[in-house]
């Protein structure tokens, strides 16, 4: 089956072959795009891969810079301009066992922290599973949040599994990797809370918009260094026998509670 490449917004900072009308993707480009499976290469080239018709559709509606898009022949009515590429080559770029019929290479955005954010700030402490991070980003988008803060140890936002799990929300939620101390300096008047299995019931807490909520790692929770500087704790009450909640599920419940509390205060 033939695969076609559609070239969108192209930039002077990229090599000249991105601007050409050649019918073949160069070996250098193929090697570069294939290397984006690795975090170090994504950030070296400031590029990441977006796969799937639904997510690519969301990408095209966003303000992110698209370098190049690959599409199979059956989508020619949606993507009318082509450059052919073999199935073997698109498989080299894709992270999927069965590559999608749409794949895009996108520029990693340069996000700026909104110092006037009027919602509680969410800080993710060492989230290690890319699927969990993507689901949390999708949930933040659902509840109307615009950004999320991550420790340097948290998995890369532009990991393919994170992008897929976000279902396009990654294009609307700004992600900032920052040390918690630096975040605290930017928002010195914010109240600090952290999740804890033995924390106070979140339903009983009066959490204000000027708050930072720290959500901990899937296995060990919030790191010891943050426990020492964040006295306020919160937990989600449960009635069953499960030891804990999945971090993305817990994040959804916390966000729902935060939105309810803020709506009551405004």
C-alpha positions as CSV (number, residue, x, y, z in Angstrom):
1,X,0.0,0.0,0.0
2,X,1.3,3.4,-0.9
3,X,1.8,6.1,1.7
4,X,1.7,9.8,0.8
5,X,3.3,12.8,2.5
6,X,1.5,16.1,2.7
7,X,3.7,19.1,3.6
8,X,2.1,21.9,5.6
9,X,3.6,24.8,7.3
10,X,7.3,24.9,6.4
11,X,9.9,27.1,8.0
12,X,13.2,28.7,7.0
13,X,14.9,27.1,10.0
14,X,14.5,23.7,8.4
15,X,16.6,22.1,5.7
16,X,15.7,23.0,2.1
17,X,14.3,19.6,1.3
18,X,11.3,20.4,3.6
19,X,10.4,23.2,1.1
20,X,10.8,21.2,-2.1
21,X,8.3,19.4,-4.2
22,X,10.4,16.2,-4.5
23,X,8.4,13.0,-4.6
24,X,10.6,11.1,-2.2
25,X,11.4,11.7,1.4
26,X,15.2,11.9,1.8
27,X,17.1,9.3,3.7
28,X,18.3,12.0,6.1
29,X,14.8,13.1,6.8
30,X,13.7,9.5,7.3
31,X,16.5,8.9,9.7
32,X,15.7,12.0,11.6
33,X,12.0,11.3,11.9
34,X,12.6,7.7,12.9
35,X,14.9,8.9,15.7
36,X,12.0,10.8,17.3
37,X,11.0,7.7,19.2
38,X,13.8,8.7,21.6
39,X,13.4,11.6,24.1
40,X,16.9,13.0,23.5
41,X,16.3,13.2,19.8
42,X,12.9,14.8,20.1
43,X,14.4,17.6,22.1
44,X,17.5,17.8,20.0
45,X,15.4,18.5,16.9
46,X,12.5,20.1,18.7
47,X,10.1,17.7,16.9
48,X,7.6,15.0,17.9
49,X,5.4,12.6,16.1
50,X,1.6,12.6,16.1
51,X,-0.3,9.5,14.9
52,X,-3.9,8.7,14.2
53,X,-6.6,10.4,12.2
54,X,-8.5,11.8,15.3
55,X,-5.4,13.3,16.8
56,X,-4.0,14.6,13.6
57,X,-7.4,16.3,13.0
58,X,-7.1,17.9,16.4
59,X,-3.5,19.0,15.5
60,X,-4.6,20.7,12.3
61,X,-7.1,22.8,14.3
62,X,-4.4,23.9,16.7
63,X,-1.8,26.6,16.6
64,X,1.1,24.2,16.7
65,X,3.6,24.2,13.8
66,X,3.3,21.2,11.6
67,X,6.4,20.3,9.6
68,X,5.1,17.4,7.6
69,X,2.1,15.0,7.5
70,X,2.0,11.5,6.1
71,X,-1.3,10.1,4.9
72,X,-2.4,6.9,3.1
73,X,-4.0,7.1,-0.3
74,X,-7.6,6.5,0.9
75,X,-7.5,9.9,2.6
76,X,-6.7,11.8,-0.6
77,X,-10.0,13.7,-0.3
78,X,-8.8,15.1,3.1
79,X,-5.2,15.5,2.1
80,X,-5.1,16.4,-1.6
81,X,-1.4,17.0,-2.0
82,X,1.0,14.1,-2.0
83,X,4.5,12.9,-1.9
84,X,4.7,9.1,-2.0
85,X,6.5,7.0,0.7
86,X,6.6,3.3,1.1
87,X,4.9,1.4,3.9
88,X,8.3,0.3,5.1
89,X,9.5,3.8,5.6
90,X,6.4,5.0,7.4
91,X,6.7,2.0,9.7
92,X,10.2,3.1,10.6
93,X,8.8,6.5,11.8
94,X,5.8,5.1,13.6
95,X,5.8,3.8,17.1
96,X,2.8,1.6,16.5
97,X,2.8,-2.1,15.6
98,X,0.2,-1.4,13.0
99,X,0.9,2.2,11.8
100,X,-2.0,4.5,11.4
101,X,-3.0,5.9,8.0
102,X,-2.1,9.4,9.2
103,X,1.2,10.6,10.8
104,X,2.5,14.1,11.4
105,X,5.8,15.6,12.5
106,X,5.2,18.6,14.7
107,X,7.3,21.3,16.2
108,X,7.6,21.2,20.0
109,X,6.0,24.5,21.2
110,X,7.8,27.0,23.4
111,X,5.4,27.4,26.3
112,X,5.3,30.4,28.6
113,X,4.0,30.2,32.2
114,X,0.9,32.3,32.7
115,X,1.6,34.3,35.9
116,X,-2.0,35.5,36.0
117,X,-3.5,32.0,36.1
118,X,-6.7,32.2,38.2
119,X,-7.1,28.4,38.6
120,X,-5.3,26.1,41.0
121,X,-2.0,24.9,39.6
122,X,-1.4,21.2,39.2
123,X,2.1,19.9,39.7
124,X,2.9,16.3,38.8
125,X,5.7,14.8,40.8
126,X,7.6,12.1,39.0
127,X,4.7,10.6,37.0
128,X,6.4,7.7,35.2
129,X,3.8,6.2,32.9
130,X,3.2,8.1,29.6
131,X,-0.3,6.8,29.4
132,X,-1.1,8.2,32.8
133,X,0.4,11.6,31.9
134,X,-1.6,11.7,28.6
135,X,-4.8,10.8,30.4
136,X,-4.2,13.5,33.0
137,X,-3.6,16.1,30.3
138,X,-6.9,15.0,28.6
139,X,-8.7,15.4,31.9
140,X,-7.2,18.8,32.6
141,X,-8.5,19.9,29.2
142,X,-12.0,18.5,30.0
143,X,-12.2,20.6,33.2
144,X,-11.0,23.8,31.5
145,X,-7.4,24.0,32.7
146,X,-4.8,25.4,30.4
147,X,-1.5,24.3,31.8
148,X,0.2,21.7,34.0
149,X,3.5,21.7,35.8
150,X,5.8,18.7,35.9
151,X,8.9,17.7,37.8
152,X,12.0,17.1,35.7
153,X,11.6,13.4,36.6
154,X,8.1,13.2,35.0
155,X,7.9,11.3,31.7
156,X,8.2,13.3,28.6
157,X,5.0,15.0,27.4
158,X,6.0,14.2,23.7
159,X,6.4,10.5,24.2
160,X,4.3,8.9,21.6
161,X,2.1,7.0,24.2
162,X,1.5,10.3,26.0
163,X,0.5,12.0,22.8
164,X,-1.9,9.2,21.9
165,X,-3.4,9.0,25.4
166,X,-4.1,12.7,25.4
167,X,-6.4,12.3,22.4
168,X,-5.4,15.8,21.1
169,X,-5.6,17.6,24.4
170,X,-1.8,17.9,24.4
171,X,-2.3,20.6,21.8
172,X,-4.4,22.8,24.1
173,X,-2.6,22.2,27.5
174,X,0.7,23.9,28.0
175,X,3.2,21.6,29.8
176,X,6.0,23.1,31.9
177,X,8.9,21.1,33.3
178,X,10.2,23.0,36.4
179,X,11.6,22.4,39.8
180,X,8.9,22.8,42.5
181,X,11.0,25.4,44.3
182,X,11.2,27.5,41.2
183,X,7.4,27.2,40.7
184,X,6.9,28.3,44.3
185,X,9.0,31.3,43.7
186,X,6.8,32.3,40.8
187,X,3.6,31.9,42.9
188,X,4.8,32.8,46.5
189,X,1.3,33.5,47.8
190,X,-0.2,30.2,46.8
191,X,-1.3,27.7,49.3
192,X,0.4,24.3,49.0
193,X,-1.3,20.9,49.1
194,X,-0.1,17.4,48.3
195,X,-1.9,14.1,47.8
196,X,-1.5,11.5,50.6
197,X,-3.3,8.2,51.3
198,X,-3.6,9.5,54.9
199,X,-4.5,13.1,54.0
200,X,-7.5,15.2,54.9
201,X,-10.7,14.5,53.0
202,X,-10.6,16.8,49.9
203,X,-14.4,17.3,50.3
204,X,-13.8,19.0,53.6
205,X,-11.1,21.3,52.5
206,X,-11.6,24.9,51.5
207,X,-9.1,25.0,48.6
208,X,-8.8,28.5,47.0
209,X,-7.9,29.3,43.4
210,X,-4.5,30.5,44.5
211,X,-3.3,27.0,45.4
212,X,-0.8,24.5,44.1
213,X,-1.8,20.8,44.2
214,X,1.0,18.3,44.0
215,X,0.1,14.8,42.7
216,X,2.6,12.1,43.4
217,X,4.2,9.2,41.6
218,X,2.1,6.1,40.8
219,X,4.0,3.8,43.3
220,X,5.6,6.0,45.9
221,X,3.4,9.1,45.9
222,X,4.9,12.5,46.6
223,X,8.6,12.6,47.0
224,X,10.2,13.0,50.4
225,X,11.8,16.3,49.5
226,X,8.3,17.8,48.7
227,X,6.7,16.2,51.8
228,X,9.1,18.3,53.9
229,X,8.0,21.6,52.5
230,X,4.2,20.9,51.9
231,X,2.4,20.5,55.2
232,X,-1.2,20.4,53.8
233,X,-2.4,17.0,52.6
234,X,-5.5,15.8,50.8
235,X,-7.0,12.4,50.0
236,X,-10.0,11.0,48.2
237,X,-12.3,9.1,50.5
238,X,-13.2,5.6,49.6
239,X,-15.4,2.8,51.0
240,X,-13.9,-0.3,49.4
241,X,-10.9,-2.4,49.9
242,X,-8.6,-1.2,47.0
243,X,-5.2,-0.1,48.3
244,X,-5.2,3.0,46.1
245,X,-6.5,4.7,42.9
246,X,-4.7,4.9,39.6
247,X,-3.0,8.3,39.5
248,X,-5.0,9.5,36.4
249,X,-8.3,8.4,38.0
250,X,-7.3,10.2,41.2
251,X,-6.4,13.3,39.2
252,X,-9.8,13.4,37.6
253,X,-11.6,13.2,40.9
254,X,-9.3,15.9,42.4
255,X,-9.9,18.2,39.4
256,X,-13.7,17.7,39.6
257,X,-13.6,18.7,43.3
258,X,-11.4,21.7,42.6
259,X,-13.8,23.0,39.9
260,X,-16.8,22.5,42.2
261,X,-15.1,24.4,45.0
262,X,-14.0,27.3,42.8
263,X,-17.4,27.6,41.2
264,X,-18.9,27.9,44.7
265,X,-16.5,30.7,45.6
266,X,-17.1,32.8,42.4
